[in-house]
Amino acid sequence: MKKATFAVRTWRVLSVVFVLVLTLGCYVVFPDDVGVHFDALTQKPDVFLEKRVIFYVSAALALIVNTVFPAVGRLFASVDSRFLPIPNQQAWAASRSDLNEHFLNWFLCLNAAVNSILGLSLLALVSLNDVQFKFKVIDFRWLFYMAVAIFITIILALPLRLNRAPALSAD
């Protein structure tokens, strides 16, 4: 197993555990009505959702993401190389197992990113709704910028990697 494949799969497994623990933990910690929108001036919640709604939505999102992304990544292997709009098409067709691995890793990376951001968002929501903590919404602005940076990096990583020809195998 390549180092990149190991890193991506480890991140995915850890992110699944992270989002699972936070989804269950948040349900226990949340009050019955959870503030999901906060007034800009007072920093007090002005829109509420029941905690069960947040639990079901986050659990459903995690289930869908953890099912669809890996499945699409594995289905990619059945697509004929001629129909893929990738640079260096002949070189990648000759190294199809590497190409399949790059695409699967890419989908698993997207999977891990969504899990991580969902978990961090739940953590931020818990922190904003807990009376022990004195956090304001502005304290979590980094989450948006981090999510955008992660998605841009992941989305650009595959085309940039496919732009380089595959490494020659020493058979």
C-alpha positions as CSV (number, residue, x, y, z in Angstrom):
1,M,0.0,0.0,0.0
2,K,1.3,3.4,-0.9
3,K,1.9,6.1,1.7
4,A,-0.8,8.4,0.2
5,T,-3.3,5.5,0.1
6,F,-2.6,4.7,3.7
7,A,-2.9,8.4,4.8
8,V,-6.2,8.9,3.0
9,R,-7.7,5.7,4.3
10,T,-6.5,6.4,7.9
11,W,-8.0,10.0,7.6
12,R,-11.3,8.5,6.4
13,V,-11.5,5.9,9.2
14,L,-10.7,8.5,11.8
15,S,-13.2,11.0,10.4
16,V,-15.9,8.3,10.4
17,V,-15.2,7.6,14.1
18,F,-15.0,11.4,14.8
19,V,-18.4,12.2,13.2
20,L,-20.0,9.1,14.8
21,V,-18.8,10.0,18.3
22,L,-19.8,13.7,17.8
23,T,-23.2,12.9,16.4
24,L,-24.1,10.6,19.3
25,G,-22.3,12.9,21.9
26,C,-24.1,16.0,20.6
27,Y,-27.5,14.4,21.0
28,V,-26.7,13.8,24.7
29,V,-25.3,17.3,25.3
30,F,-27.6,19.4,23.3
31,P,-30.6,21.1,25.0
32,D,-34.0,20.2,23.6
33,D,-34.1,23.3,21.4
34,V,-30.7,24.0,19.8
35,G,-29.9,27.5,18.5
36,V,-28.8,27.3,14.9
37,H,-28.8,30.9,13.9
38,F,-27.5,33.7,16.1
39,D,-28.3,37.4,16.1
40,A,-25.4,39.5,14.9
41,L,-25.6,42.1,17.6
42,T,-26.6,40.2,20.7
43,Q,-25.0,36.8,19.8
44,K,-28.1,35.1,21.2
45,P,-29.8,32.3,19.2
46,D,-32.9,33.5,17.3
47,V,-33.6,30.3,15.3
48,F,-34.0,27.0,16.9
49,L,-34.2,23.3,15.9
50,E,-35.1,20.3,18.0
51,K,-32.0,18.3,18.9
52,R,-33.5,15.2,17.3
53,V,-33.7,17.0,13.9
54,I,-30.0,17.9,14.1
55,F,-29.2,14.3,15.1
56,Y,-31.2,12.8,12.2
57,V,-29.9,15.2,9.6
58,S,-26.2,14.8,10.6
59,A,-26.6,11.0,10.9
60,A,-28.3,10.9,7.5
61,L,-25.7,13.1,5.9
62,A,-22.9,11.0,7.4
63,L,-24.6,7.8,6.2
64,I,-25.1,9.1,2.7
65,V,-21.6,10.5,2.3
66,N,-20.0,7.3,3.8
67,T,-21.9,5.2,1.4
68,V,-22.0,7.1,-1.9
69,F,-18.4,8.4,-2.1
70,P,-16.7,5.1,-1.7
71,A,-19.2,3.4,-4.0
72,V,-18.6,5.9,-6.8
73,G,-14.9,5.6,-6.3
74,R,-15.0,1.8,-6.7
75,L,-17.4,2.0,-9.7
76,F,-14.9,4.2,-11.4
77,A,-12.8,1.1,-12.3
78,S,-15.5,-0.1,-14.7
79,V,-15.3,3.1,-16.8
80,D,-13.4,2.6,-20.0
81,S,-10.2,4.7,-20.2
82,R,-11.2,6.1,-23.6
83,F,-14.1,7.9,-22.1
84,L,-12.2,9.7,-19.4
85,P,-11.4,13.3,-20.1
86,I,-7.9,13.2,-18.5
87,P,-4.5,14.4,-19.6
88,N,-2.0,11.8,-20.7
89,Q,-4.8,9.4,-21.5
90,Q,-2.7,6.7,-23.2
91,A,-0.1,6.7,-20.3
92,W,-2.8,6.4,-17.7
93,A,-4.7,3.7,-19.7
94,A,-1.5,1.7,-19.6
95,S,-1.3,2.2,-15.8
96,R,-5.0,1.7,-15.1
97,S,-4.4,0.3,-11.5
98,D,-2.6,3.5,-10.5
99,L,-5.4,5.6,-12.1
100,N,-8.1,3.6,-10.2
101,E,-6.1,4.1,-7.0
102,H,-5.9,7.9,-7.5
103,F,-9.6,8.2,-8.2
104,L,-10.6,6.0,-5.2
105,N,-8.2,8.0,-3.0
106,W,-9.8,11.2,-4.3
107,F,-13.3,10.1,-3.5
108,L,-12.2,8.8,-0.1
109,C,-10.5,12.2,0.6
110,L,-13.7,14.0,-0.3
111,N,-15.5,11.6,2.1
112,A,-13.1,12.3,4.9
113,A,-13.3,16.0,4.3
114,V,-17.1,16.1,4.6
115,N,-17.0,13.9,7.7
116,S,-14.3,16.1,9.3
117,I,-16.2,19.3,8.5
118,L,-19.5,17.9,9.7
119,G,-17.9,16.8,13.0
120,L,-16.2,20.2,13.5
121,S,-19.5,22.0,12.7
122,L,-21.3,19.9,15.3
123,L,-18.5,20.7,17.8
124,A,-18.9,24.4,17.1
125,L,-22.7,24.1,17.5
126,V,-22.3,22.4,20.9
127,S,-19.8,25.1,22.0
128,L,-22.2,27.9,20.9
129,N,-25.2,26.3,22.7
130,D,-23.4,25.4,26.0
131,V,-23.7,27.9,28.8
132,Q,-20.3,26.9,30.2
133,F,-18.5,28.2,27.2
134,K,-18.5,31.9,26.3
135,F,-17.9,31.4,22.6
136,K,-19.4,33.8,20.0
137,V,-20.2,32.9,16.4
138,I,-17.3,35.0,15.2
139,D,-14.9,32.6,17.1
140,F,-15.8,29.9,14.6
141,R,-15.2,31.9,11.4
142,W,-12.1,29.8,10.8
143,L,-14.3,26.8,10.2
144,F,-15.7,28.2,7.0
145,Y,-12.2,29.2,5.6
146,M,-10.8,25.9,6.6
147,A,-13.6,24.0,4.8
148,V,-13.2,26.1,1.6
149,A,-9.4,25.5,1.7
150,I,-9.8,21.8,2.2
151,F,-12.3,21.4,-0.6
152,I,-10.3,23.5,-3.0
153,T,-7.2,21.6,-2.2
154,I,-8.9,18.2,-2.7
155,I,-10.7,19.2,-5.9
156,L,-7.5,20.5,-7.5
157,A,-5.3,17.6,-6.3
158,L,-6.6,15.0,-8.8
159,P,-6.4,17.1,-12.0
160,L,-2.9,18.3,-11.0
161,R,-1.8,14.7,-10.3
162,L,-3.3,13.4,-13.5
163,N,-1.5,16.1,-15.4
164,R,1.8,14.3,-14.6
165,A,2.3,11.0,-16.4
166,P,2.2,7.9,-14.2
167,A,5.4,6.6,-12.7
168,L,6.8,3.7,-14.6
169,S,6.5,0.4,-12.7
170,A,9.6,-1.7,-12.3
171,D,8.2,-5.0,-13.6
